Amino acid sequence: MQVLLLLQAQCVGEYLVAVTDDWSYLAPRVWANPSVWSFDSFRSALLILFEIVSLEGWIDVLESAMNIVGPDMQPEDNASQFSGLFFVLYNLVGATLILTVFVAVIIASFTRRSGNSLLTTAQRQWQDLRRYLARQEPQKRPRRRPDNGAFDLSRLHSSSCTC
């Protein structure tokens, strides 16, 4: 015969577990948190909140939170449904915040590398033109003067004025 336990103080001793009709055994009564999560310490609560934002197993935490009746009391199905509202809103705000930070990091990395991520088309064309003009250098003069007279301006002047 199972006794309904409502408070932690009643959770003492052992109870009979019936595996089949003709076989049963005694098991100790244990008052424990769910196996994976707990909001009993700041560290574990922060870890659970991070996992909820990452959308890993948040439904299980949601169901456990909705079954909370009070401190040191046995959980009941859907006892506090408004607790579920916290997790839904937390996911919406958290996902929006994480997405915003993610996009900001990507834009910042593009800006650091090229500086072109937020420029308009006209601004990009202007920057490309400035880079192109900065790369242009005058052609180098030969070190010695050629002997064929290609640079002799006096001959050019005298040969063109044969009037």
QUISULNOR-V909172 format. One record per residue. N is the residue number from 1. SS is DSSP state (@ for helix, = for strand, . for the rest). D_FIRST is the distance of its C-alpha to the first C-alpha in whole Angstrom. Layout:
N;SS;D_FIRST / N;SS;D_FIRST
//
This chain:
1;.;0 / 2;.;4 / 3;.;7 / 4;.;10 / 5;.;13 / 6;.;16 / 7;=;18 / 8;@;19 / 9;@;19 / 10;@;16 / 11;.;15 / 12;.;16 / 13;.;14 / 14;=;12 / 15;=;9 / 16;=;8 / 17;=;10 / 18;=;10 / 19;.;14 / 20;.;14 / 21;.;13 / 22;.;14 / 23;.;14 / 24;=;12 / 25;=;13 / 26;=;12 / 27;=;14 / 28;=;15 / 29;.;14 / 30;.;18 / 31;.;19 / 32;.;22 / 33;.;25 / 34;.;25 / 35;.;27 / 36;.;30 / 37;.;31 / 38;.;31 / 39;.;33 / 40;.;33 / 41;.;36 / 42;@;39 / 43;@;40 / 44;@;37 / 45;@;37 / 46;@;41 / 47;@;40 / 48;@;37 / 49;@;39 / 50;@;42 / 51;@;40 / 52;@;39 / 53;@;43 / 54;.;43 / 55;.;41 / 56;.;38 / 57;.;35 / 58;@;35 / 59;@;33 / 60;@;30 / 61;@;31 / 62;@;32 / 63;@;28 / 64;@;26 / 65;@;29 / 66;@;28 / 67;.;24 / 68;.;25 / 69;.;25 / 70;.;26 / 71;.;26 / 72;.;23 / 73;=;21 / 74;.;18 / 75;.;20 / 76;.;20 / 77;.;22 / 78;.;26 / 79;.;25 / 80;.;29 / 81;.;31 / 82;@;34 / 83;@;33 / 84;@;34 / 85;@;37 / 86;@;38 / 87;@;38 / 88;@;40 / 89;@;42 / 90;@;42 / 91;@;43 / 92;@;46 / 93;@;47 / 94;@;47 / 95;@;48 / 96;@;51 / 97;@;52 / 98;@;51 / 99;@;53 / 100;@;56 / 101;@;56 / 102;@;56 / 103;@;59 / 104;@;61 / 105;@;60 / 106;@;62 / 107;@;65 / 108;@;66 / 109;@;66 / 110;@;68 / 111;@;70 / 112;@;71 / 113;@;72 / 114;.;74 / 115;.;74 / 116;.;74 / 117;.;71 / 118;.;72 / 119;.;75 / 120;.;77 / 121;@;79 / 122;@;82 / 123;@;81 / 124;@;80 / 125;@;83 / 126;@;85 / 127;@;83 / 128;@;84 / 129;@;88 / 130;@;88 / 131;@;86 / 132;@;89 / 133;@;92 / 134;@;91 / 135;@;91 / 136;.;94 / 137;.;97 / 138;.;101 / 139;.;102 / 140;.;104 / 141;.;108 / 142;.;109 / 143;.;110 / 144;.;114 / 145;.;116 / 146;.;117 / 147;.;120 / 148;.;120 / 149;.;121 / 150;.;118 / 151;.;117 / 152;.;121 / 153;@;121 / 154;@;125 / 155;@;126 / 156;@;123 / 157;@;125 / 158;@;129 / 159;@;128 / 160;@;127 / 161;.;130 / 162;.;132 / 163;.;134
//
